[in-house]
Amino acid sequence: MKSLLLHVQDDAGMEARLQAALSIARATSGHVSCLHVTPINLYIMSDGMTGAYMMPNFITTLDEMEKKMRARIEESLKNEDVSWDYEHVDGEPAQEIVSRSSLADLVVLGRYHHRETRYTPITLMGDVLQSARAPILVQPQELNTFDVFGPAVVGWNGSFEAANALRAALPLLKMASAVHIVTVEEPKEHRLPSLAASTYLSRHGVTSELHARPKSDMPVEKAIIETAQVMDAGYIVMGGYGHSRAREFLFGGVTRTLLSECAIPLIMGR
């Protein structure tokens, strides 16, 4: 993974995202592109007469916030042995991230936190995951590292999305000390069995171990997280939005739960 797109935002998970991106970039000799998007539309008001406008003091405040954020990131990066660049734009965050993800190997975002409503809403991750062509890394804000060389868990359900995530994560899986492919048995047959995923990895020189967990009262996402914890996994690879996106959000699907609750870094693709 040579090109990493890092979402820059002044929130509690910024340092965790930065360190995760740096860990991967060091391991792959990659480049980190820092993207700071100011959602200027949130600060635009209308009086119903003269049209939309922005208060001058808001403009000054936003400008100062951007400069402080840039200075903080540049100070952190100037002594790192990783190539990087920094870009700031005004716009809608998800749209700007998706636009630039077209030439990225991985998009680094922060995990949504239940107590946060202002920063990094789950809709941002959902919009990016739904539209981006690159896989995304969802980094927990409590974890200021990414274990590139530790064990990895692949959550497998035989879907198109799972296969895309597996292929996208291949550069990292090649560096993992162990790869565990986990399935949670369900009544319907998987479209692609876990053995097919293991065979694919073996053709790329990656040895994997298969784990089939029986279907139980435990939700699928909980079973995957529990297995990853037992295996001391550095990250989990999974496909996103196995059902329709609307259904995931309305009925609390696996993707939504993992995005909001998983304390292990997630690499997701679709």
C-alpha positions in Angstrom: 0.0 0.0 0.0 2.0 2.9 -1.3 -0.6 5.7 -1.2 -2.5 6.4 2.0 -5.2 9.0 2.3 -5.5 10.3 5.9 -8.6 12.1 7.1 -7.4 15.1 9.1 -9.8 16.6 11.7 -9.5 18.1 15.1 -11.0 15.3 17.1 -10.1 12.8 19.8 -9.0 10.2 17.3 -6.6 12.3 15.2 -3.4 11.1 16.8 -4.5 7.5 16.5 -5.2 7.9 12.8 -1.9 9.6 12.2 0.1 6.9 14.0 -1.8 4.1 12.2 -1.1 5.7 8.8 2.6 6.2 9.7 2.9 2.6 10.8 1.6 1.3 7.5 3.6 3.8 5.5 6.8 2.8 7.2 6.2 -0.9 6.6 5.3 -0.4 2.9 7.5 2.5 2.1 4.3 4.4 1.3 3.2 8.0 1.1 0.7 9.7 3.4 -1.6 12.3 1.9 -3.2 14.4 4.6 -6.6 15.8 3.8 -8.3 18.4 6.0 -11.8 19.3 4.9 -13.7 22.2 6.5 -17.4 21.5 6.2 -18.1 25.1 5.4 -21.8 24.4 4.6 -22.4 23.8 8.3 -21.5 27.4 9.0 -23.5 29.1 6.2 -26.7 30.8 7.3 -29.6 32.4 5.5 -31.9 35.2 6.6 -34.5 34.4 3.9 -34.0 37.8 2.3 -30.5 38.3 1.1 -29.6 34.7 0.6 -26.9 32.6 2.1 -24.0 34.2 3.9 -21.3 33.5 6.5 -20.5 35.7 9.5 -17.0 37.2 9.2 -16.1 36.1 12.7 -16.8 32.5 11.7 -14.5 32.8 8.7 -11.7 34.1 10.9 -12.3 31.3 13.4 -12.3 28.6 10.8 -9.1 30.0 9.3 -7.4 29.9 12.6 -8.6 26.4 13.3 -7.2 25.2 10.0 -3.8 26.8 10.6 -3.5 25.3 14.0 -4.4 21.9 12.6 -1.9 22.2 9.8 0.8 23.3 12.2 0.1 20.4 14.5 0.2 17.8 11.7 3.3 19.3 10.0 5.1 19.4 13.4 4.4 15.7 13.9 5.5 14.7 10.4 8.5 16.8 9.8 10.9 14.4 11.6 9.3 11.2 10.3 11.0 9.0 7.8 7.8 8.9 5.7 7.0 11.0 2.6 3.8 13.1 3.0 1.8 16.0 1.7 -1.0 18.1 3.2 -4.1 19.6 1.6 -6.9 21.7 3.0 -10.2 22.2 1.2 -13.6 23.6 2.0 -16.4 21.2 1.2 -18.4 18.2 2.3 -16.0 15.8 4.0 -17.3 12.5 2.6 -17.4 13.8 -1.0 -13.9 15.2 -0.8 -12.5 12.0 0.7 -14.3 9.8 -1.9 -13.0 12.0 -4.7 -9.4 11.6 -3.7 -9.7 8.0 -2.8 -9.8 7.1 -6.5 -6.0 7.1 -6.5 -5.4 5.8 -2.9 -4.6 2.3 -1.7 -6.2 2.9 1.7 -8.3 5.6 3.3 -7.6 6.1 7.1 -10.6 7.2 9.1 -11.4 7.2 12.8 -13.9 5.0 14.5 -17.2 6.5 15.5 -17.6 6.9 19.3 -21.1 6.7 20.9 -20.4 9.8 23.0 -19.4 11.9 20.0 -22.0 13.6 17.9 -20.1 16.6 16.5 -17.0 14.8 15.1 -16.6 11.9 12.9 -20.3 10.8 12.7 -21.0 7.3 11.6 -22.6 8.7 8.4 -19.2 9.9 7.3 -17.7 6.4 7.4 -20.9 5.0 5.9 -20.8 7.5 3.0 -17.1 6.9 2.3 -17.4 3.1 2.6 -20.4 3.1 0.3 -18.8 5.2 -2.5 -15.0 5.0 -2.2 -13.2 2.6 -4.6 -10.4 2.2 -2.0 -10.7 0.2 1.2 -10.9 2.1 4.4 -9.1 1.6 7.7 -11.3 2.4 10.7 -8.9 3.2 13.5 -10.1 3.2 17.2 -9.3 6.5 18.8 -7.9 4.7 21.9 -5.2 2.9 19.9 -2.2 5.0 18.9 -0.6 2.2 16.8 -1.3 -0.3 14.0 0.3 -3.7 14.3 1.3 -4.4 10.7 3.3 -7.5 11.5 1.0 -9.2 14.0 -1.8 -11.7 13.4 -4.8 -10.7 11.2 -8.3 -11.9 11.2 -10.4 -12.0 8.0 -14.2 -12.0 8.6 -15.5 -14.1 5.8 -19.1 -14.6 4.6 -18.4 -15.5 0.9 -19.7 -12.2 -0.4 -18.5 -10.0 -3.2 -17.7 -7.3 -0.6 -15.7 -9.8 1.5 -13.7 -10.9 -1.5 -12.9 -7.2 -2.5 -11.8 -6.5 1.1 -9.5 -9.5 1.1 -7.9 -8.6 -2.2 -7.4 -5.0 -1.2 -5.8 -6.0 2.1 -3.4 -8.4 0.4 -0.3 -6.2 0.8 -0.8 -6.1 4.6 -1.8 -9.7 4.9 1.5 -10.7 3.3 3.3 -9.0 6.2 1.0 -10.5 9.0 2.6 -13.1 11.3 -0.6 -15.2 10.9 -3.9 -15.0 9.0 -7.1 -16.4 10.4 -10.1 -16.7 8.2 -13.2 -16.7 10.4 -16.7 -17.7 9.3 -19.9 -17.8 11.4 -22.1 -20.6 10.1 -25.5 -19.6 8.9 -28.3 -21.6 7.3 -27.7 -20.3 3.8 -24.6 -21.4 1.9 -21.8 -19.0 1.4 -21.4 -17.9 -2.2 -17.6 -18.5 -1.9 -16.5 -20.9 0.8 -13.7 -19.9 3.1 -11.5 -22.5 1.5 -11.6 -20.5 -1.7 -10.3 -17.4 0.2 -7.6 -19.5 1.7 -6.6 -20.9 -1.7 -6.5 -17.4 -3.1 -4.1 -16.2 -0.4 -1.9 -19.3 -0.8 -1.3 -18.3 -4.5 0.1 -15.1 -3.2 2.4 -16.8 -0.7 0.1 -16.2 2.3 -0.6 -19.1 4.6 -4.0 -19.0 6.4 -5.9 -20.9 9.0 -9.7 -21.5 8.8 -12.0 -21.1 11.7 -15.7 -22.0 11.4 -17.8 -20.8 14.4 -21.2 -22.4 14.8 -24.2 -20.1 14.6 -25.4 -19.2 18.1 -27.3 -16.5 20.0 -24.1 -14.4 19.8 -24.4 -11.8 17.0 -22.1 -12.4 14.0 -20.1 -9.2 14.7 -19.5 -10.2 18.4 -18.3 -13.6 17.3 -15.8 -12.1 14.9 -14.5 -9.6 17.5 -14.2 -12.3 20.1 -12.2 -14.5 17.8 -9.9 -11.6 16.9 -9.3 -10.9 20.6 -8.5 -14.5 21.3 -6.1 -14.5 18.3 -4.6 -11.2 19.5 -5.2 -9.8 16.1 -3.7 -6.5 15.1 -6.6 -5.8 12.7 -9.7 -7.3 11.1 -10.5 -7.5 7.4 -14.1 -7.5 6.3 -16.5 -6.6 3.6 -19.0 -3.8 4.3 -22.7 -3.5 3.7 -23.6 -7.1 3.0 -27.2 -6.1 3.0 -28.6 -3.0 1.4 -27.2 0.1 3.0 -30.7 1.2 4.1 -31.3 -2.1 5.7 -27.9 -2.0 7.6 -28.8 1.4 9.1 -32.4 0.7 9.9 -31.9 -2.7 11.5 -28.4 -2.3 13.0 -26.4 -4.6 10.7 -23.0 -6.1 11.2 -21.3 -3.2 9.4 -22.9 -0.6 11.6 -22.1 -2.4 14.8 -18.5 -3.0 13.9 -18.0 0.7 12.8 -19.3 1.9 16.2 -18.1 -0.7 18.7 -15.1 -2.6 17.5 -11.9 -1.7 19.5 -9.7 -3.4 16.9 -8.7 -1.7 13.7 -10.9 -2.6 10.8 -10.0 -2.7 7.1 -13.2 -2.7 5.2 -14.0 -2.8 1.5 -17.0 -3.3 -0.8 
